[in-house]
């Protein structure tokens, strides 16, 4: 098999090599998986729907319950005084903890609520 691959590349005069130095071993060792366009949705502890999406998501071997998110956005619905309120959220980064069912939003956190409320902060934790 190896001989056929080498012979084939010699006939076409093209050798495709990936130098070992080009492989980021730290990234391979620290990340269990990576996702592009990550999204998830569900029902929170109060029976209200939520949707979260991120440009990228990854999980690390040392922290299997946490999904690290980049460029996060989504909606969280809640009840307040008998009214249903939808919160549109966004942040630079997030950490979804599957065990505690919380999402920690970090960096330029914005919450715009359907009732007109607005929150601007650098860190916010939401219990789902």
N, CA, C and O atoms as a GROMACS GRO file, in nm:
protein
  512
    1UNK      N    1   0.082  -0.118   0.000
    1UNK     CA    2   0.000   0.000   0.000
    1UNK      C    3   0.088   0.126   0.000
    1UNK      O    4   0.066   0.217  -0.080
    2UNK      N    5   0.186   0.130   0.090
    2UNK     CA    6   0.275   0.244   0.098
    2UNK      C    7   0.353   0.260  -0.033
    2UNK      O    8   0.371   0.371  -0.083
    3UNK      N    9   0.398   0.147  -0.088
    3UNK     CA   10   0.473   0.151  -0.213
    3UNK      C   11   0.386   0.210  -0.325
    3UNK      O   12   0.436   0.285  -0.409
    4UNK      N   13   0.258   0.176  -0.328
    4UNK     CA   14   0.168   0.227  -0.431
    4UNK      C   15   0.150   0.378  -0.416
    4UNK      O   16   0.145   0.450  -0.516
    5UNK      N   17   0.140   0.426  -0.293
    5UNK     CA   18   0.126   0.570  -0.270
    5UNK      C   19   0.251   0.645  -0.314
    5UNK      O   20   0.242   0.750  -0.377
    6UNK      N   21   0.366   0.592  -0.280
    6UNK     CA   22   0.493   0.656  -0.317
    6UNK      C   23   0.508   0.653  -0.468
    6UNK      O   24   0.544   0.754  -0.529
    7UNK      N   25   0.482   0.538  -0.530
    7UNK     CA   26   0.496   0.526  -0.675
    7UNK      C   27   0.398   0.619  -0.747
    7UNK      O   28   0.434   0.682  -0.846
    8UNK      N   29   0.275   0.627  -0.696
    8UNK     CA   30   0.176   0.715  -0.758
    8UNK      C   31   0.218   0.860  -0.753
    8UNK      O   32   0.199   0.934  -0.850
    9UNK      N   33   0.274   0.901  -0.643
    9UNK     CA   34   0.317   1.041  -0.632
    9UNK      C   35   0.437   1.068  -0.722
    9UNK      O   36   0.452   1.180  -0.770
   10UNK      N   37   0.522   0.969  -0.744
   10UNK     CA   38   0.637   0.990  -0.833
   10UNK      C   39   0.593   1.003  -0.978
   10UNK      O   40   0.653   1.079  -1.054
   11UNK      N   41   0.489   0.927  -1.017
   11UNK     CA   42   0.441   0.935  -1.154
   11UNK      C   43   0.376   1.070  -1.183
   11UNK      O   44   0.388   1.121  -1.294
   12UNK      N   45   0.308   1.126  -1.085
   12UNK     CA   46   0.242   1.256  -1.107
   12UNK      C   47   0.334   1.372  -1.072
   12UNK      O   48   0.300   1.488  -1.096
   13UNK      N   49   0.450   1.341  -1.016
   13UNK     CA   50   0.549   1.441  -0.976
   13UNK      C   51   0.493   1.538  -0.872
   13UNK      O   52   0.536   1.653  -0.864
   14UNK      N   53   0.398   1.490  -0.793
   14UNK     CA   54   0.344   1.572  -0.685
   14UNK      C   55   0.357   1.495  -0.555
   14UNK      O   56   0.308   1.383  -0.542
   15UNK      N   57   0.422   1.556  -0.462
   15UNK     CA   58   0.431   1.499  -0.328
   15UNK      C   59   0.359   1.593  -0.233
   15UNK      O   60   0.392   1.711  -0.225
   16UNK      N   61   0.263   1.541  -0.164
   16UNK     CA   62   0.188   1.622  -0.068
   16UNK      C   63   0.230   1.580   0.072
   16UNK      O   64   0.200   1.470   0.117
   17UNK      N   65   0.298   1.668   0.138
   17UNK     CA   66   0.347   1.640   0.273
   17UNK      C   67   0.293   1.744   0.368
   17UNK      O   68   0.284   1.862   0.334
   18UNK      N   69   0.257   1.703   0.487
   18UNK     CA   70   0.222   1.794   0.595
   18UNK      C   71   0.335   1.788   0.695
   18UNK      O   72   0.351   1.687   0.764
   19UNK      N   73   0.413   1.894   0.705
   19UNK     CA   74   0.523   1.890   0.801
   19UNK      C   75   0.470   1.879   0.944
   19UNK      O   76   0.370   1.942   0.978
   20UNK      N   77   0.536   1.800   1.024
   20UNK     CA   78   0.497   1.780   1.163
   20UNK      C   79   0.492   1.914   1.236
   20UNK      O   80   0.408   1.933   1.324
   21UNK      N   81   0.580   2.006   1.203
   21UNK     CA   82   0.583   2.136   1.271
   21UNK      C   83   0.456   2.217   1.244
   21UNK      O   84   0.426   2.309   1.320
   22UNK      N   85   0.380   2.185   1.139
   22UNK     CA   86   0.258   2.258   1.107
   22UNK      C   87   0.139   2.211   1.188
   22UNK      O   88   0.034   2.276   1.188
   23UNK      N   89   0.152   2.100   1.256
   23UNK     CA   90   0.042   2.046   1.336
   23UNK      C   91   0.050   2.104   1.476
   23UNK      O   92   0.154   2.096   1.541
   24UNK      N   93  -0.060   2.161   1.523
   24UNK     CA   94  -0.066   2.220   1.656
   24UNK      C   95  -0.103   2.110   1.757
   24UNK      O   96  -0.220   2.083   1.781
   25UNK      N   97  -0.001   2.047   1.814
   25UNK     CA   98  -0.024   1.935   1.906
   25UNK      C   99  -0.093   1.980   2.034
   25UNK      O  100  -0.170   1.904   2.092
   26UNK      N  101  -0.068   2.102   2.081
   26UNK     CA  102  -0.134   2.153   2.201
   26UNK      C  103  -0.284   2.156   2.179
   26UNK      O  104  -0.360   2.118   2.268
   27UNK      N  105  -0.326   2.201   2.063
   27UNK     CA  106  -0.467   2.207   2.030
   27UNK      C  107  -0.528   2.067   2.024
   27UNK      O  108  -0.639   2.045   2.072
   28UNK      N  109  -0.456   1.974   1.965
   28UNK     CA  110  -0.506   1.836   1.954
   28UNK      C  111  -0.518   1.772   2.091
   28UNK      O  112  -0.616   1.705   2.118
   29UNK      N  113  -0.419   1.792   2.177
   29UNK     CA  114  -0.420   1.730   2.309
   29UNK      C  115  -0.525   1.791   2.400
   29UNK      O  116  -0.590   1.719   2.475
   30UNK      N  117  -0.543   1.924   2.395
   30UNK     CA  118  -0.633   1.989   2.490
   30UNK      C  119  -0.779   1.985   2.450
   30UNK      O  120  -0.865   1.994   2.537
   31UNK      N  121  -0.810   1.972   2.324
   31UNK     CA  122  -0.949   1.975   2.279
   31UNK      C  123  -0.999   1.838   2.239
   31UNK      O  124  -0.939   1.769   2.156
   32UNK      N  125  -1.110   1.799   2.300
   32UNK     CA  126  -1.171   1.671   2.268
   32UNK      C  127  -1.243   1.680   2.134
   32UNK      O  128  -1.231   1.591   2.050
   33UNK      N  129  -1.318   1.788   2.113
   33UNK     CA  130  -1.381   1.809   1.984
   33UNK      C  131  -1.407   1.957   1.964
   33UNK      O  132  -1.410   2.034   2.060
   34UNK      N  133  -1.425   1.996   1.838
   34UNK     CA  134  -1.459   2.133   1.802
   34UNK      C  135  -1.578   2.131   1.708
   34UNK      O  136  -1.596   2.038   1.629
   35UNK      N  137  -1.661   2.234   1.720
   35UNK     CA  138  -1.778   2.247   1.634
   35UNK      C  139  -1.779   2.386   1.573
   35UNK      O  140  -1.739   2.482   1.637
   36UNK      N  141  -1.824   2.397   1.451
   36UNK     CA  142  -1.851   2.526   1.388
   36UNK      C  143  -2.001   2.541   1.379
   36UNK      O  144  -2.071   2.446   1.346
   37UNK      N  145  -2.050   2.661   1.407
   37UNK     CA  146  -2.194   2.683   1.402
   37UNK      C  147  -2.269   2.603   1.506
   37UNK      O  148  -2.376   2.549   1.478
   38UNK      N  149  -2.212   2.593   1.625
   38UNK     CA  150  -2.274   2.514   1.733
   38UNK      C  151  -2.405   2.578   1.778
   38UNK      O  152  -2.414   2.700   1.791
   39UNK      N  153  -2.506   2.496   1.803
   39UNK     CA  154  -2.632   2.547   1.858
   39UNK      C  155  -2.700   2.437   1.939
   39UNK      O  156  -2.686   2.318   1.910
   40UNK      N  157  -2.773   2.479   2.039
   40UNK     CA  158  -2.853   2.386   2.116
   40UNK      C  159  -2.972   2.460   2.174
   40UNK      O  160  -2.968   2.581   2.193
   41UNK      N  161  -3.077   2.386   2.202
   41UNK     CA  162  -3.199   2.444   2.257
   41UNK      C  163  -3.260   2.344   2.352
   41UNK      O  164  -3.227   2.226   2.350
   42UNK      N  165  -3.350   2.395   2.434
   42UNK     CA  166  -3.414   2.308   2.531
   42UNK      C  167  -3.515   2.382   2.613
   42UNK      O  168  -3.559   2.492   2.578
   43UNK      N  169  -3.550   2.321   2.723
   43UNK     CA  170  -3.647   2.377   2.817
   43UNK      C  171  -3.575   2.396   2.950
   43UNK      O  172  -3.507   2.304   2.997
   44UNK      N  173  -3.588   2.514   3.011
   44UNK     CA  174  -3.522   2.539   3.138
   44UNK      C  175  -3.599   2.477   3.254
   44UNK      O  176  -3.702   2.412   3.232
   45UNK      N  177  -3.552   2.496   3.376
   45UNK     CA  178  -3.613   2.433   3.494
   45UNK      C  179  -3.755   2.482   3.518
   45UNK      O  180  -3.832   2.416   3.588
   46UNK      N  181  -3.792   2.598   3.460
   46UNK     CA  182  -3.928   2.651   3.476
   46UNK      C  183  -4.018   2.617   3.358
   46UNK      O  184  -4.130   2.667   3.348
   47UNK      N  185  -3.969   2.531   3.269
   47UNK     CA  186  -4.048   2.490   3.154
   47UNK      C  187  -4.049   2.590   3.040
   47UNK      O  188  -4.134   2.582   2.952
   48UNK      N  189  -3.957   2.685   3.041
   48UNK     CA  190  -3.949   2.787   2.938
   48UNK      C  191  -3.842   2.750   2.835
   48UNK      O  192  -3.739   2.694   2.871
   49UNK      N  193  -3.865   2.782   2.708
   49UNK     CA  194  -3.767   2.746   2.603
   49UNK      C  195  -3.646   2.839   2.602
   49UNK      O  196  -3.655   2.956   2.640
   50UNK      N  197  -3.533   2.784   2.558
   50UNK     CA  198  -3.414   2.864   2.536
   50UNK      C  199  -3.344   2.812   2.411
   50UNK      O  200  -3.356   2.695   2.375
   51UNK      N  201  -3.271   2.901   2.345
   51UNK     CA  202  -3.191   2.866   2.228
   51UNK      C  203  -3.058   2.939   2.241
   51UNK      O  204  -3.055   3.059   2.267
   52UNK      N  205  -2.949   2.866   2.222
   52UNK     CA  206  -2.815   2.924   2.228
   52UNK      C  207  -2.740   2.880   2.102
   52UNK      O  208  -2.747   2.763   2.062
   53UNK      N  209  -2.669   2.974   2.040
   53UNK     CA  210  -2.585   2.937   1.927
   53UNK      C  211  -2.452   3.009   1.941
   53UNK      O  212  -2.442   3.113   2.007
   54UNK      N  213  -2.351   2.953   1.879
   54UNK     CA  214  -2.216   3.010   1.885
   54UNK      C  215  -2.145   2.987   1.753
   54UNK      O  216  -2.173   2.891   1.681
   55UNK      N  217  -2.053   3.076   1.723
   55UNK     CA  218  -1.974   3.061   1.601
   55UNK      C  219  -1.893   2.933   1.608
   55UNK      O  220  -1.888   2.857   1.511
   56UNK      N  221  -1.829   2.908   1.724
   56UNK     CA  222  -1.756   2.784   1.746
   56UNK      C  223  -1.781   2.734   1.888
   56UNK      O  224  -1.814   2.812   1.977
   57UNK      N  225  -1.764   2.606   1.906
   57UNK     CA  226  -1.774   2.544   2.038
   57UNK      C  227  -1.670   2.436   2.048
   57UNK      O  228  -1.634   2.372   1.948
   58UNK      N  229  -1.620   2.414   2.170
   58UNK     CA  230  -1.520   2.309   2.189
   58UNK      C  231  -1.534   2.253   2.330
   58UNK      O  232  -1.588   2.317   2.420
   59UNK      N  233  -1.483   2.133   2.346
   59UNK     CA  234  -1.482   2.067   2.476
   59UNK      C  235  -1.340   2.021   2.504
   59UNK      O  236  -1.270   1.974   2.414
   60UNK      N  237  -1.297   2.036   2.628
   60UNK     CA  238  -1.163   1.997   2.666
   60UNK      C  239  -1.166   1.871   2.751
   60UNK      O  240  -1.261   1.848   2.826
   61UNK      N  241  -1.062   1.789   2.739
   61UNK     CA  242  -1.054   1.664   2.812
   61UNK      C  243  -1.062   1.685   2.963
   61UNK      O  244  -1.126   1.607   3.034
   62UNK      N  245  -0.996   1.791   3.013
   62UNK     CA  246  -0.989   1.813   3.158
   62UNK      C  247  -1.121   1.862   3.216
   62UNK      O  248  -1.142   1.853   3.336
   63UNK      N  249  -1.211   1.913   3.132
   63UNK     CA  250  -1.339   1.969   3.177
   63UNK      C  251  -1.452   1.913   3.090
   63UNK      O  252  -1.507   1.986   3.007
   64UNK      N  253  -1.487   1.787   3.107
   64UNK     CA  254  -1.582   1.724   3.016
   64UNK      C  255  -1.725   1.777   3.026
   64UNK      O  256  -1.804   1.758   2.933
   65UNK      N  257  -1.761   1.844   3.137
   65UNK     CA  258  -1.897   1.895   3.152
   65UNK      C  259  -1.915   2.034   3.093
   65UNK      O  260  -2.028   2.084   3.086
   66UNK      N  261  -1.807   2.098   3.049
   66UNK     CA  262  -1.815   2.236   3.001
   66UNK      C  263  -1.792   2.242   2.851
   66UNK      O  264  -1.697   2.184   2.798
   67UNK      N  265  -1.881   2.313   2.783
   67UNK     CA  266  -1.864   2.342   2.641
   67UNK      C  267  -1.827   2.489   2.631
   67UNK      O  268  -1.904   2.576   2.672
   68UNK      N  269  -1.709   2.518   2.577
   68UNK     CA  270  -1.659   2.654   2.561
   68UNK      C  271  -1.710   2.710   2.429
   68UNK      O  272  -1.696   2.645   2.325
   69UNK      N  273  -1.768   2.829   2.432
   69UNK     CA  274  -1.832   2.888   2.315
   69UNK      C  275  -1.768   3.022   2.279
   69UNK      O  276  -1.725   3.095   2.368
   70UNK      N  277  -1.762   3.053   2.152
   70UNK     CA  278  -1.712   3.181   2.103
   70UNK      C  279  -1.819   3.249   2.019
   70UNK      O  280  -1.887   3.184   1.940
   71UNK      N  281  -1.834   3.379   2.037
   71UNK     CA  282  -1.935   3.461   1.967
   71UNK      C  283  -2.074   3.398   1.989
   71UNK      O  284  -2.129   3.332   1.901
   72UNK      N  285  -2.127   3.421   2.109
   72UNK     CA  286  -2.249   3.357   2.156
   72UNK      C  287  -2.370   3.449   2.135
   72UNK      O  288  -2.360   3.570   2.153
   73UNK      N  289  -2.482   3.390   2.097
   73UNK     CA  290  -2.609   3.462   2.091
   73UNK      C  291  -2.722   3.365   2.118
   73UNK      O  292  -2.704   3.243   2.110
   74UNK      N  293  -2.837   3.419   2.150
   74UNK     CA  294  -2.950   3.331   2.173
   74UNK      C  295  -3.066   3.402   2.240
   74UNK      O  296  -3.064   3.524   2.260
   75UNK      N  297  -3.166   3.323   2.275
   75UNK     CA  298  -3.284   3.375   2.343
   75UNK      C  299  -3.316   3.288   2.464
   75UNK      O  300  -3.298   3.166   2.462
   76UNK      N  301  -3.363   3.354   2.568
   76UNK     CA  302  -3.409   3.287   2.689
   76UNK      C  303  -3.546   3.346   2.720
   76UNK      O  304  -3.563   3.468   2.719
   77UNK      N  305  -3.644   3.262   2.746
   77UNK     CA  306  -3.779   3.308   2.777
   77UNK      C  307  -3.805   3.287   2.926
   77UNK      O  308  -3.764   3.186   2.984
   78UNK      N  309  -3.874   3.386   2.988
   78UNK     CA  310  -3.904   3.377   3.131
   78UNK      C  311  -4.040   3.438   3.158
   78UNK      O  312  -4.093   3.515   3.077
   79UNK      N  313  -4.095   3.405   3.272
   79UNK     CA  314  -4.222   3.462   3.317
   79UNK      C  315  -4.193   3.562   3.427
   79UNK      O  316  -4.112   3.536   3.516
   80UNK      N  317  -4.259   3.678   3.422
   80UNK     CA  318  -4.247   3.780   3.526
   80UNK      C  319  -4.382   3.848   3.542
   80UNK      O  320  -4.433   3.910   3.448
   81UNK      N  321  -4.440   3.837   3.660
   81UNK     CA  322  -4.572   3.896   3.690
   81UNK      C  323  -4.677   3.854   3.588
   81UNK      O  324  -4.758   3.935   3.544
   82UNK      N  325  -4.675   3.727   3.551
   82UNK     CA  326  -4.773   3.674   3.458
   82UNK      C  327  -4.749   3.709   3.312
   82UNK      O  328  -4.830   3.674   3.226
   83UNK      N  329  -4.640   3.775   3.281
   83UNK     CA  330  -4.607   3.811   3.143
   83UNK      C  331  -4.488   3.729   3.096
   83UNK      O  332  -4.394   3.703   3.171
   84UNK      N  333  -4.494   3.689   2.973
   84UNK     CA  334  -4.382   3.615   2.913
   84UNK      C  335  -4.285   3.716   2.853
   84UNK      O  336  -4.324   3.801   2.772
   85UNK      N  337  -4.158   3.707   2.893
   85UNK     CA  338  -4.054   3.799   2.847
   85UNK      C  339  -3.947   3.719   2.774
   85UNK      O  340  -3.903   3.614   2.822
   86UNK      N  341  -3.906   3.767   2.659
   86UNK     CA  342  -3.798   3.704   2.583
   86UNK      C  343  -3.675   3.792   2.594
   86UNK      O  344  -3.679   3.911   2.565
   87UNK      N  345  -3.564   3.731   2.637
   87UNK     CA  346  -3.436   3.800   2.648
   87UNK      C  347  -3.348   3.758   2.531
   87UNK      O  348  -3.320   3.640   2.514
   88UNK      N  349  -3.305   3.855   2.452
   88UNK     CA  350  -3.208   3.829   2.344
   88UNK      C  351  -3.071   3.856   2.403
   88UNK      O  352  -3.044   3.966   2.453
   89UNK      N  353  -2.984   3.756   2.398
   89UNK     CA  354  -2.852   3.769   2.462
   89UNK      C  355  -2.742   3.756   2.359
   89UNK      O  356  -2.758   3.692   2.255
   90UNK      N  357  -2.628   3.819   2.391
   90UNK     CA  358  -2.508   3.801   2.309
   90UNK      C  359  -2.387   3.827   2.397
   90UNK      O  360  -2.394   3.902   2.494
   91UNK      N  361  -2.276   3.765   2.361
   91UNK     CA  362  -2.150   3.780   2.436
   91UNK      C  363  -2.035   3.734   2.348
   91UNK      O  364  -2.054   3.660   2.251
   92UNK      N  365  -1.916   3.778   2.385
   92UNK     CA  366  -1.796   3.735   2.312
   92UNK      C  367  -1.768   3.587   2.333
   92UNK      O  368  -1.731   3.516   2.240
   93UNK      N  369  -1.787   3.540   2.458
   93UNK     CA  370  -1.759   3.401   2.491
   93UNK      C  371  -1.863   3.348   2.590
   93UNK      O  372  -1.934   3.425   2.654
   94UNK      N  373  -1.869   3.218   2.599
   94UNK     CA  374  -1.959   3.154   2.695
   94UNK      C  375  -1.905   3.020   2.737
   94UNK      O  376  -1.823   2.959   2.669
   95UNK      N  377  -1.953   2.974   2.852
   95UNK     CA  378  -1.919   2.842   2.901
   95UNK      C  379  -2.048   2.775   2.947
   95UNK      O  380  -2.106   2.814   3.048
   96UNK      N  381  -2.092   2.675   2.872
   96UNK     CA  382  -2.213   2.602   2.908
   96UNK      C  383  -2.172   2.482   2.993
   96UNK      O  384  -2.097   2.396   2.947
   97UNK      N  385  -2.222   2.478   3.118
   97UNK     CA  386  -2.192   2.368   3.208
   97UNK      C  387  -2.310   2.273   3.205
   97UNK      O  388  -2.418   2.305   3.254
   98UNK      N  389  -2.289   2.156   3.148
   98UNK     CA  390  -2.396   2.057   3.134
   98UNK      C  391  -2.439   2.000   3.269
   98UNK      O  392  -2.555   1.964   3.285
   99UNK      N  393  -2.347   1.991   3.365
   99UNK     CA  394  -2.379   1.933   3.496
   99UNK      C  395  -2.467   2.026   3.579
   99UNK      O  396  -2.564   1.982   3.640
  100UNK      N  397  -2.433   2.155   3.582
  100UNK     CA  398  -2.509   2.251   3.663
  100UNK      C  399  -2.618   2.321   3.584
  100UNK      O  400  -2.697   2.396   3.640
  101UNK      N  401  -2.622   2.297   3.452
  101UNK     CA  402  -2.719   2.360   3.361
  101UNK      C  403  -2.716   2.512   3.373
  101UNK      O  404  -2.819   2.578   3.388
  102UNK      N  405  -2.593   2.566   3.367
  102UNK     CA  406  -2.574   2.710   3.367
  102UNK      C  407  -2.490   2.749   3.247
  102UNK      O  408  -2.413   2.670   3.194
  103UNK      N  409  -2.508   2.872   3.205
  103UNK     CA  410  -2.422   2.926   3.102
  103UNK      C  411  -2.362   3.055   3.156
  103UNK      O  412  -2.433   3.146   3.199
  104UNK      N  413  -2.230   3.061   3.152
  104UNK     CA  414  -2.158   3.181   3.194
  104UNK      C  415  -2.119   3.256   3.068
  104UNK      O  416  -2.048   3.204   2.983
  105UNK      N  417  -2.167   3.380   3.058
  105UNK     CA  418  -2.136   3.464   2.944
  105UNK      C  419  -2.025   3.561   2.983
  105UNK      O  420  -2.028   3.618   3.093
  106UNK      N  421  -1.929   3.580   2.894
  106UNK     CA  422  -1.811   3.662   2.925
  106UNK      C  423  -1.781   3.758   2.811
  106UNK      O  424  -1.788   3.721   2.694
  107UNK      N  425  -1.748   3.883   2.845
  107UNK     CA  426  -1.703   3.980   2.746
  107UNK      C  427  -1.814   4.042   2.665
  107UNK      O  428  -1.879   3.974   2.586
  108UNK      N  429  -1.836   4.171   2.684
  108UNK     CA  430  -1.934   4.247   2.607
  108UNK      C  431  -2.072   4.179   2.609
  108UNK      O  432  -2.133   4.160   2.504
  109UNK      N  433  -2.118   4.142   2.728
  109UNK     CA  434  -2.247   4.074   2.743
  109UNK      C  435  -2.360   4.176   2.728
  109UNK      O  436  -2.360   4.281   2.791
  110UNK      N  437  -2.455   4.142   2.642
  110UNK     CA  438  -2.570   4.229   2.618
  110UNK      C  439  -2.697   4.146   2.631
  110UNK      O  440  -2.708   4.037   2.576
  111UNK      N  441  -2.793   4.201   2.706
  111UNK     CA  442  -2.925   4.140   2.718
  111UNK      C  443  -3.028   4.247   2.686
  111UNK      O  444  -3.033   4.350   2.752
  112UNK      N  445  -3.109   4.222   2.584
  112UNK     CA  446  -3.217   4.312   2.546
  112UNK      C  447  -3.347   4.235   2.562
  112UNK      O  448  -3.371   4.135   2.493
  113UNK      N  449  -3.431   4.282   2.654
  113UNK     CA  450  -3.555   4.212   2.685
  113UNK      C  451  -3.673   4.270   2.609
  113UNK      O  452  -3.674   4.388   2.574
  114UNK      N  453  -3.772   4.184   2.584
  114UNK     CA  454  -3.891   4.227   2.511
  114UNK      C  455  -3.972   4.330   2.590
  114UNK      O  456  -4.056   4.398   2.531
  115UNK      N  457  -3.949   4.342   2.721
  115UNK     CA  458  -4.020   4.443   2.801
  115UNK      C  459  -3.945   4.576   2.807
  115UNK      O  460  -3.987   4.667   2.877
  116UNK      N  461  -3.833   4.586   2.733
  116UNK     CA  462  -3.757   4.710   2.728
  116UNK      C  463  -3.634   4.714   2.818
  116UNK      O  464  -3.552   4.806   2.805
  117UNK      N  465  -3.619   4.618   2.907
  117UNK     CA  466  -3.502   4.615   2.994
  117UNK      C  467  -3.376   4.586   2.913
  117UNK      O  468  -3.381   4.514   2.813
  118UNK      N  469  -3.264   4.643   2.957
  118UNK     CA  470  -3.135   4.620   2.892
  118UNK      C  471  -3.030   4.597   3.000
  118UNK      O  472  -3.031   4.664   3.103
  119UNK      N  473  -2.940   4.504   2.975
  119UNK     CA  474  -2.826   4.479   3.064
  119UNK      C  475  -2.700   4.483   2.980
  119UNK      O  476  -2.696   4.425   2.872
  120UNK      N  477  -2.598   4.551   3.028
  120UNK     CA  478  -2.466   4.555   2.967
  120UNK      C  479  -2.366   4.525   3.077
  120UNK      O  480  -2.359   4.598   3.176
  121UNK      N  481  -2.288   4.419   3.061
  121UNK     CA  482  -2.192   4.379   3.164
  121UNK      C  483  -2.081   4.298   3.100
  121UNK      O  484  -2.086   4.267   2.981
  122UNK      N  485  -1.981   4.265   3.177
  122UNK     CA  486  -1.870   4.182   3.128
  122UNK      C  487  -1.887   4.035   3.165
  122UNK      O  488  -1.819   3.950   3.107
  123UNK      N  489  -1.975   4.004   3.260
  123UNK     CA  490  -1.996   3.864   3.299
  123UNK      C  491  -2.138   3.847   3.350
  123UNK      O  492  -2.189   3.931   3.425
  124UNK      N  493  -2.203   3.738   3.308
  124UNK     CA  494  -2.338   3.708   3.350
  124UNK      C  495  -2.355   3.557   3.352
  124UNK      O  496  -2.314   3.488   3.259
  125UNK      N  497  -2.417   3.506   3.458
  125UNK     CA  498  -2.445   3.363   3.468
  125UNK      C  499  -2.597   3.344   3.464
  125UNK      O  500  -2.671   3.407   3.540
  126UNK      N  501  -2.641   3.256   3.375
  126UNK     CA  502  -2.782   3.226   3.360
  126UNK      C  503  -2.805   3.080   3.398
  126UNK      O  504  -2.739   2.990   3.345
  127UNK      N  505  -2.899   3.057   3.489
  127UNK     CA  506  -2.939   2.920   3.525
  127UNK      C  507  -3.050   2.878   3.429
  127UNK      O  508  -3.153   2.945   3.419
  128UNK      N  509  -3.027   2.770   3.360
  128UNK     CA  510  -3.126   2.721   3.264
  128UNK      C  511  -3.216   2.618   3.328
  128UNK      O  512  -3.306   2.565   3.262
   0.00000   0.00000   0.00000
